[in-house]
């Protein structure tokens, strides 16, 4: 790995991490998330954040309109 890192001007740590991630993606390692799982997790976190914001907006709107009716 050392020579590959030097050839591409990378750190050995970066190359090692790529190899480990490739092994996870290939199913030969089970000590972390695959790339697909990481992408899905990021998508779900974005969706959760958006839905949480939507709920907050609806709560504020409900409170506002409740005041207007009184």
N, C-alpha and C positions, 0 to 999 in steps of 0.2 A: 504494500500500500504506500509505503514511503516514496518509492520511485514514481508511482502514478501521481501522487500529490505534487511532487516536484515538477513532473512533466506538464501538469496543468496549472501550476502556480496556486495550489490549494493547500490547506492545512491537512495533516493526516487525520485530525479529528473530523473534519468535514467529510472526507472520503469514507472514514469508518462509519459515520452516521448514515451516509447514503447506502452503504452496504447493509447495515442493520435494517434500514427501512425497506430495502429491496427484499431482504429475507422475510420480513413481516408480510409484505405484499404477496410474496410467493407462497406463504403459508408454512415456511420452515421455522419460523419463530413465533412465539405466542406471548411475548413479554411487552406488548404495546399495541397501539392502534395501527391498522393498515392505512394507507393513503386515502382510500375510499371512506373509511370510517372517520378519519380526521376531517375530510371535506363535508361529510354528512353532519358531524358534530358542529362544525362552524356554521353550516346552513341552518341547523336547528337553533343554535344560539342566536343568530340574526333574527330568525322568525320569532323566537321567544321574546326578544327585546322589542320587536315591532308590535307584537300582540300586547305586551305589557304596557307600552306607550298608548296603544289604542284604548285599553281599559282605563288608563288614567284620564285620557281625554273624555271618555264617556262619563266617568265619575264627576269630573269638573262640570261638564255640560248638564248633567242631571242636577247637580247642586245649584247651578246658575238658574235653570228653568224652574226649579222648585221655589227659589226666592221670588221669581217673577210672578208666579201664580198667587202667592200670598198677598 
